[in-house]
Amino acid sequence: MKPVTYLKLMAGCVVFAGSALVSTQVQAHGGLSMAEDMCKLTVGPYMMHFSGYQPGNTQEKQFCEDIPATGQTIVVLDYIEQELRSLPTEVRIIRDTGSEQNLDADTVLHLPAKVYPSGSVDFTYTFDKPGKFVGLVTVGEQQKHVSRFPFSVGEPKSFSKYLYSIYMVPVLALVIVLAIVFFFRDRRKSSEVAAS
C-alpha cells in the first residue's frame, strides 16, 4: 500500500474513534439531547423541551444536562406534542445509587402523576450538596412511557473532560502507533524491492 492510503486509513480510524467516544457521551444522558439549540427530553414517542435555571448562580442562563452548582434550581418541561396535555405526567428525582430498587428512600423530589392541560410542568428544588442524580419522567396511564436521565449537580466540568481524555488518549495513541508501524513497514518493503 502507498503511504497516502495509510494516511487516509489513519484519518478514518481517528474519525471513527472520535465519533464513537462522542456518541457514548451523548448516550450518558439518557433521554436528554441537544437539537436545534433546544434541550429535548424523549419520553417514549413523545418529546418535551427541557429547561433548567439557577437564578442565584447563573441568572437567566439556561442549562440542559448537568446542573452547574448547588442551590435553588428551577426546571421547566414544556410539551412539544399536544397529545401530552391529556396524559398524566409524573416527575421524580432520585439520588444515583446505582440501583432503583428503593425509589422512595432515594427520592429527593416527587411530583405525583397529574394531567397538565397547560402543556408545561415546572418545579423548584434546592440541591444542598453536589452529587449524582437521576431524573425519571413518566407519561401515560399505568406509567406507560418512562424517560431516565442521569445528571450531576455542582461537579466541575473539568472532571467530565478528564474522563473523556482518559478514553480518547489511548485510542488515539493506538491509531497513531498502528499508522507508524504500517507506514514504516511499507517503506521498508519498497526499499527492499528497490535494492533487488
N, C-alpha and C positions, 0 to 999 in steps of 0.2 A: 504494500500500500504506500501511497505517496504521503509525505508529511502534511500536505493540505488536508487530506482525508482524515488523518489523525486529529488535526486541529478541529475539523468540523465535528468529529465524533466526540472530542473532549467538550466542545461548546454545547453539544446536545445533551451530554451527561450532566453538565453543570445546570442547564436549564431544567432538565428533568428533576434533578435532586432538589433544586431550589423550589420548584413548584410543588413537589411532594411535601417539603417541610412547611411551606406556606399553607397548603391545604390542611395539614394536621393542626396548625394553629387556628385556622378558621373553624374546624370541627370541635375544637376545645370549648367553644362557647355554645354548643348545642344548637338550640333553635334561634339564636340571635345571629344576624348577619347584616352587613352594611350593603345597601344597594341604592344607587342614585342619591347619595348623601342622606339617606334615611336609614335608621336602625329598624330593621323589621324582625318581628318575632313570628315564627311559624308554629301554629298550633293545629296539627292535622292538616286539613285542606284550607285552613283559614290563615290570614295574616293580620298582624297588629303592628302599629307603629309604636316603638318603644322610645321613651324619652326619660332621661334622668337628670336631676338638677340638685345642686347643693348651694343654696343661696348664701350660706355663711362662709363657704370656701371658694367657690368658683363663680360667684354672682350668677349671671344668666347663661354661662357656658353650659352646653348640653353634653352629656356623656352617653355612651352607648353600651359598653360592656362592663368593664371593671369600674368600681366606684373609687375615685381618686383619693378620698380621705374619709376619716371617721366624721361623725356629726349628723346633723339633720339632712335627710335625703328625701327628695320628692320624686316619685316615679309616676309616669302617666302612660297608660296603654290606650291608644286610640284604635278603634276597629277600622279596618280597611274595607271588609265586606259587610254589606248591610245585613246579611243573614245573622251575623253575630248579635245583633241588637235584640233578638228574640230568644237567644240561648243563654242558659246560666253560665257564669264565669266564676271560677274560684282562683284565688291567688294565695300562694304560700311561700314564705322564705324560710329556709332551714339552714342550720349550720352544716357545713360539709364534713361529715364524719366518716365518709366512705361507705356508709350503709344508710338505707332509708327504711329500716325495719321499725324504728320507733319514731314516727313522724311527730307525734305530739310532744315528745321530750325534746326533739331537735328544732322545733318550730320557734322562730323569733317573731314572725308576723303571719297572721292568717285572716284573709277576707273570705268568709263563707260564700258558697255558691249563691249567686244572685243574678237576676237579669238586669242589664244596664241599657235601658232603651235610648239613653243619650249617646251611646256609642263610645263612651270613654270611662275607663277605670283609673282612678288616681288614689294614691295613698302617700302618707308621710311616715317615715320611720327614722329613728335616731340610732345609728350604729355607734356604740360607745367604745368598741375595741376593733382593731384591724383583724382580718381573718378571711377565711374562705367560706362561701355560702353557695346555696343552690336555690334558684327560683323555680317554682313549679306553677304553671298556669294551665288550668283545666277548663275545657269548654264542652258544653253539651250535657244532655241527660245522662245520668249514671257515669259521669266522668269519662265520656267517650274519647275525647282528644286531650292529650297531655303534652305540654312542652316543658322540657327540663333544660335549664341553662345554668352552668356553674359560673361564678364570678368571685372576684376578690374585693375586699374593702381596705383601703389605706395601705396597700402594698406598693412599693416603688416600682415604676415601670422598668427600671434597670434590671430587676430580678427576672422579668419575663424575657428581656433581651439577652440576659446572661444564659438562661435556659435554652433560648433559641440558638445562641452561638455554640453551646455545648453539642447540639445536634449538627449544626451546619459545618463547623470546622473539620471534624473527622471525615465527613462526606466529601467536602471539597479537597481535603488533603489526599484522600484515596483516589479521587478522579485525577488530580494533578500527578500523583506518583505513577498511576497507570499510563497516563498520556506520555510522561517522560520515558517510561520503560518501552512503550511501543515505538516512540519516536527514535530512540537510540538503537533499538533492535533493527528497525527498518534501515537506518543509516549504516549500521554495521553490515547488514546483508548487501546493501548497494555498493559499499566499498569492497566487500569480498568479491562481488560479481565484476567490478571494475578491475580488480587486481588479477583476475584469472583471464 
